[in-house]
Amino acid sequence: MKNPTTTHTSTNTDYPLYLHKVPDRDRVRYSNPWDSLERASHRPKPDVPVELSIRITARAPHELSRTTLCVMDLLLSGDLLRLRSEEVADTLHISPTTLRRRLRADGTNYQSILDHIRRHRCTLMLEKRWLPGKCVAWELGYAEVNSFYRAFRRWTGHNYSDLKQLYI
């Protein structure tokens, strides 16, 4: 039985919540619909370290496309275990084929960027203190520790176990 003292001030109460009208006052009104696209194109490019950009593509960040810079930025800050090229393309709202084409236009590819970002993040992690190989491999997105050990040997020319001797 309904309570007769309860009054409904809104006319939306008869409808489910997902059908309620959203107030227009919070929306930005554009006189021309193309203005919203123009504003979106003025977003600043991601801030990628210059030395990393040069190491990956042999070009400065201002010479690279927004797509390449966004991929680098996502990989620098994201979870490398879960960021595959398909997820990165989806985040950028482009197809994986378009991502590959745009990276190729900048003279690089996803795997090369990923490898350099892993090396960069490994260096940053190990500058502070020594960590077990399993922890570093997990942070860098390697499915197996041995894959990380091979990559570390390729990057430095030394085994990861040799690094432990430097910290002890």
N, C-alpha and C positions, 0 to 999 in steps of 0.2 A: 504494500500500500504506500502511495506517495505521501510525502509530508506536505500538507497544504501551505505551510508557512514559507517554504523554500520557493524563491522566485528566480526565474532564469532571465538574466538581462541580455544574454547573447542569443542570437537566432541560430547559431551554429551548433547548439547542444543536441539538436535532433539528428545530426549527422555524425558518422564516425570521425575520429580525430584527424585521420589522414585526408579527409575531404574539406577540412576547414580552410577558409581563405586566409592567405598570408597577407598581413598589412603591407601596403605599398610604400609606406613612408621610409623604410630602411633601404629600399632599392635606389640605386643611382640611375637617374633618368638621363638618357642621351638624346639630343635632338636628332642626331644622325646615328644609325646603328653601327656605322663603320668606325665611329669614335672609340668604341670599346676595343676594337682590334688595334687601333693606333696606340691606345694606352698600353695594351699588352706587349706591343713590340718595343716599347721604351723601357722594359725591365732591364736592369743591369745584368751584364754577363756574370756567370759564376766566377768567384775568385779562386783561381788555381795557381799554386806556386809556380813562378816563372821557371825555376831550374827543373822542376818536374815536367813541365810542358816541353821544354827544350830537349830533355832527355828522351821523352816519348816520341815526339814528332820532329825534332830538330827545328822547331818554329816557336816563336813567342806566342803567348796567349792571345794577343790582339790580332794575330794573323790566322787564328783558327776559327772554325765555325762555332756557332752557339751550341750545336748538337754535340760536338766533340768536347767542348768545355763542360757541358752538362753531364756527359757520361763520366768524365774525370771527377767532377764534383760529387756525383752520386756514389762513385766507388771509393772516394776518399772518406766519405762520412757514413757510408752504409754498411750493412752486414754482408760481407763478401761471400758467406756461405749460401745466402739466398739470392743474391743479385746475379742472375744469369742474363745473357743478352736479351732474351725475350721479355724478361721483367723490366729491364732498363728501357727497352723500346716502348713497352706499355706505359711506363711512367712518363715518358716523353710524348706520349700520344702519337706515336708513329709506328709503322710496321717494322718488323725485324729486317726486312729487305731494304727499306728506306734507311734504317740505321746503318746497315752495312755499307750502302752506297755513299752515304754522307761521310762516314769515317774513312772510306777509301779515297774520297775526294780530298781529304786532309792528309793522305799518305799514311794511314794507320789502320788498325783493325781492333776489334773488341779484345781479343786475346792478348795482343801486345799491350794495350792500355792496362788490362787487368794484371798482367805480369809486372809491369812497372809500378803500379799502385801497390801491389803486394810487397814488392821489394822496398818501396818507400815506407810503408806502414811497418814492415819488419824492422827497418833501421830505426824508426822512431820508438818502437817498443823496446828494442834491445839497447838503446842509448841510455835508458834509465837503469835497467837491471837485467840480469840473466833470468830467463824463464825456461821451463822445460819445453822441449820441442813439441810435445803434444799440445800444450797451451797455445804456442805461437801458431802452429798449424791450424788449430781450430779458429783462432782469431782471423787468420788470413783466408779462411774459406776452403782449405784443403780437406778433401774427404778422407785422405789417408796421410799419416805422418810421414811415411816414406816418400811421398810425392813432394812434401815440403823439404825434406832432407836433400833430395835431388835438386830442387830449385835453388836451395841455399848454396849448394856446391857449385851450381852453374853461375850464380850471382857473384860469389866471392872467391871461388877457387879453393875453398877450405871446407872441411866437414863441420857440421854444427857442433859435434862433440869437442872439436878443437876450441870453439868459442868459450865453452865452459871453463877451460883451463885458464883463459884470460881473466875471468871474473873471480876465480878461486885464489 
